[in-house]
């Protein structure tokens, strides 16, 4: 899937609208800007679609860690590169069970905790020694694409979603070409095709105990 694929679908979809009656305003280069805007918007609404498996360097002797500069948010940490697993635990539980955990000597981390208010920070226990590299999934912020470049990470099945998102982006810049009900229709189709709901963010942010409780309840209902 390339931006050009999306642009062609936008042109076909909008063949009877003001979009093609003003070609000078919507040449391919202009539409490419809207496509990249739609991709970035999609990444903020559905970061899970932009999940990248990568290696994350750590700050030695610090329990507070930061994600790479191209990260939207942490999804999950799996293990130390060349070492053991790093298991997720609740930050609030750690605080209750061991108030001095952050002061313990550095070593090979065995636990990680999400930052309760910052998706791009997390905690390691114990603080890592020098040279610890983690293997993790994180949502990567999309770069700006050229018209014929393959769009990375997001599945091709979301082509139509990005088409709808591009039309919404166009209408937000020049809403004189669009009736409000038409704009609302495309925005609704965009959001519905993304499957946007509070559940997505809640699942990514949920603490381990909460997820386990929800899974137990789901299994109980299925019996």
C-alpha positions as CSV (number, residue, x, y, z in Angstrom):
1,X,0.0,0.0,0.0
2,X,1.4,3.4,-1.1
3,X,0.1,7.0,-0.7
4,X,-0.6,6.9,-4.5
5,X,-3.0,3.9,-3.9
6,X,-4.8,6.0,-1.4
7,X,-4.9,9.1,-3.6
8,X,-6.3,7.2,-6.5
9,X,-9.1,5.9,-4.3
10,X,-9.8,9.4,-2.9
11,X,-10.1,10.7,-6.4
12,X,-12.4,7.9,-7.4
13,X,-14.5,8.4,-4.3
14,X,-14.7,12.1,-4.8
15,X,-15.3,12.3,-8.5
16,X,-18.6,14.1,-8.1
17,X,-17.5,16.4,-5.3
18,X,-15.7,19.8,-5.3
19,X,-12.4,17.9,-4.8
20,X,-12.0,17.3,-8.6
21,X,-13.8,20.5,-9.7
22,X,-10.8,22.5,-8.3
23,X,-7.8,20.5,-9.6
24,X,-5.3,23.2,-9.0
25,X,-5.9,23.1,-5.3
26,X,-5.7,19.3,-5.1
27,X,-2.8,18.1,-7.2
28,X,-1.1,14.9,-6.1
29,X,1.5,16.8,-4.0
30,X,-1.2,18.5,-2.0
31,X,-3.1,15.2,-1.6
32,X,0.1,13.5,-0.4
33,X,0.2,16.0,2.5
34,X,-3.3,15.0,3.5
35,X,-2.5,11.3,3.2
36,X,0.5,11.7,5.6
37,X,-1.8,13.6,7.9
38,X,-4.3,10.8,7.9
39,X,-1.5,8.2,8.6
40,X,-0.3,10.2,11.6
41,X,-3.8,10.7,12.9
42,X,-4.5,7.0,12.6
43,X,-1.3,6.3,14.5
44,X,-2.5,8.4,17.4
45,X,-5.9,6.8,17.5
46,X,-4.8,3.2,16.9
47,X,-1.1,3.0,18.0
48,X,-1.4,-0.8,18.1
49,X,-1.6,-0.9,14.3
50,X,1.9,0.6,14.2
51,X,3.5,-1.9,16.5
52,X,7.3,-2.4,15.9
53,X,9.4,-5.1,17.4
54,X,12.7,-3.5,18.3
55,X,15.7,-3.2,20.6
56,X,15.7,-0.6,23.3
57,X,18.8,0.7,25.0
58,X,18.5,1.5,28.7
59,X,19.9,4.2,31.0
60,X,22.3,2.5,33.4
61,X,21.5,2.7,37.1
62,X,18.2,4.4,36.6
63,X,14.8,2.9,37.4
64,X,13.1,5.5,35.2
65,X,13.5,4.7,31.5
66,X,12.5,6.4,28.3
67,X,11.3,4.9,25.0
68,X,13.1,5.7,21.7
69,X,12.5,9.1,20.1
70,X,10.3,7.5,17.3
71,X,7.9,5.9,19.8
72,X,4.3,6.9,20.3
73,X,4.0,4.5,23.3
74,X,5.3,1.4,24.9
75,X,3.2,-1.7,24.0
76,X,5.1,-4.6,25.8
77,X,8.6,-5.5,26.9
78,X,9.5,-9.2,26.3
79,X,13.0,-9.9,27.5
80,X,16.6,-8.7,27.8
81,X,18.6,-9.2,24.6
82,X,20.6,-12.4,25.2
83,X,19.1,-12.8,28.6
84,X,16.0,-13.6,30.6
85,X,12.4,-12.4,30.5
86,X,11.2,-9.1,31.9
87,X,7.7,-9.5,33.4
88,X,5.2,-6.7,33.7
89,X,4.0,-5.8,37.2
90,X,1.8,-3.1,38.6
91,X,3.5,0.1,39.6
92,X,1.0,0.6,42.4
93,X,1.5,-2.9,43.6
94,X,5.3,-2.5,43.7
95,X,4.9,0.7,45.7
96,X,2.7,-1.0,48.2
97,X,4.9,-4.2,48.6
98,X,8.3,-2.6,48.6
99,X,8.6,1.1,49.1
100,X,12.4,1.0,48.8
101,X,12.5,-0.9,45.5
102,X,13.9,2.1,43.5
103,X,16.9,2.3,45.9
104,X,18.0,-1.3,45.5
105,X,21.4,-2.0,43.7
106,X,21.4,-2.2,39.9
107,X,21.3,-5.6,38.2
108,X,19.6,-7.5,35.5
109,X,16.0,-6.3,35.4
110,X,13.3,-8.9,36.1
111,X,10.2,-6.6,36.2
112,X,9.0,-3.5,34.3
113,X,6.1,-1.2,35.2
114,X,4.3,1.3,33.0
115,X,4.4,5.0,33.9
116,X,0.9,5.8,35.0
117,X,0.8,9.2,33.2
118,X,3.4,9.0,30.4
119,X,3.1,6.4,27.6
120,X,6.8,6.8,26.7
121,X,8.3,6.2,30.1
122,X,8.5,3.1,32.1
123,X,10.2,1.7,35.2
124,X,12.7,-1.2,35.6
125,X,13.3,-3.3,38.6
126,X,16.1,-3.5,39.5
127,X,17.7,-0.6,37.8
128,X,19.8,-2.0,34.9
129,X,23.5,-2.3,34.9
130,X,25.4,-0.8,31.9
131,X,24.8,-2.5,28.5
132,X,21.3,-3.9,29.1
133,X,19.2,-3.9,25.9
134,X,15.6,-4.8,25.9
135,X,13.5,-6.5,23.2
136,X,10.1,-4.9,23.1
137,X,7.0,-3.9,21.0
138,X,6.3,-0.2,20.7
139,X,4.1,1.9,18.5
140,X,6.3,3.7,16.1
141,X,5.5,7.2,14.9
142,X,5.1,7.1,11.1
143,X,7.4,9.1,9.0
144,X,6.3,11.2,6.0
145,X,6.0,9.1,2.9
146,X,6.7,9.8,-0.7
147,X,4.0,9.1,-3.2
148,X,5.2,5.7,-4.3
149,X,6.8,4.5,-1.0
150,X,5.3,1.5,0.8
151,X,3.6,2.5,4.0
152,X,5.2,0.5,6.8
153,X,3.7,-1.4,9.7
154,X,0.0,-0.7,9.2
155,X,-1.7,-3.6,7.3
156,X,-2.9,-3.2,3.7
157,X,-6.4,-4.0,4.9
158,X,-6.6,-0.5,6.3
159,X,-6.4,1.1,2.8
160,X,-10.1,2.1,2.9
161,X,-9.7,3.5,6.4
162,X,-6.8,5.8,5.3
163,X,-8.9,6.9,2.3
164,X,-11.7,8.0,4.6
165,X,-9.2,9.6,6.9
166,X,-7.7,11.5,3.9
167,X,-11.1,12.8,2.9
168,X,-11.7,14.0,6.4
169,X,-8.3,15.8,6.4
170,X,-9.1,17.5,3.1
171,X,-12.4,18.7,4.4
172,X,-10.8,20.1,7.6
173,X,-8.6,22.4,5.5
174,X,-11.2,23.5,3.0
175,X,-14.6,22.8,4.4
176,X,-16.3,25.1,1.8
177,X,-16.3,22.2,-0.6
178,X,-18.1,19.9,1.8
179,X,-21.5,19.8,3.4
180,X,-21.3,19.2,7.1
181,X,-23.3,16.0,6.9
182,X,-21.0,14.6,4.3
183,X,-17.9,15.4,6.4
184,X,-19.6,13.8,9.4
185,X,-20.4,10.7,7.4
186,X,-16.8,10.2,6.3
187,X,-15.5,10.9,9.9
188,X,-17.9,8.3,11.2
189,X,-16.9,5.7,8.5
190,X,-13.2,6.5,9.4
191,X,-13.7,5.9,13.1
192,X,-15.9,2.9,12.6
193,X,-13.4,1.2,10.2
194,X,-10.7,1.9,12.8
195,X,-12.7,0.2,15.5
196,X,-12.1,3.2,17.8
197,X,-13.2,2.7,21.3
198,X,-12.1,3.3,24.8
199,X,-11.4,-0.4,25.1
200,X,-8.3,-0.2,22.9
201,X,-6.5,2.3,25.1
202,X,-7.8,0.6,28.3
203,X,-6.3,-2.7,27.2
204,X,-2.9,-1.2,26.5
205,X,-2.9,0.7,29.7
206,X,-4.4,-1.8,32.0
207,X,-2.3,-3.1,34.9
208,X,-1.6,-6.9,34.9
209,X,-3.9,-7.7,37.8
210,X,-6.8,-6.0,36.0
211,X,-6.2,-7.9,32.7
212,X,-6.0,-11.2,34.5
213,X,-9.3,-10.4,36.3
214,X,-11.0,-9.6,33.0
215,X,-9.6,-12.7,31.4
216,X,-10.9,-14.9,34.3
217,X,-14.3,-13.2,34.0
218,X,-14.4,-13.8,30.3
219,X,-13.5,-17.5,30.7
220,X,-16.3,-17.8,33.4
221,X,-18.9,-16.4,31.0
222,X,-17.9,-18.7,28.3
223,X,-18.5,-21.8,30.4
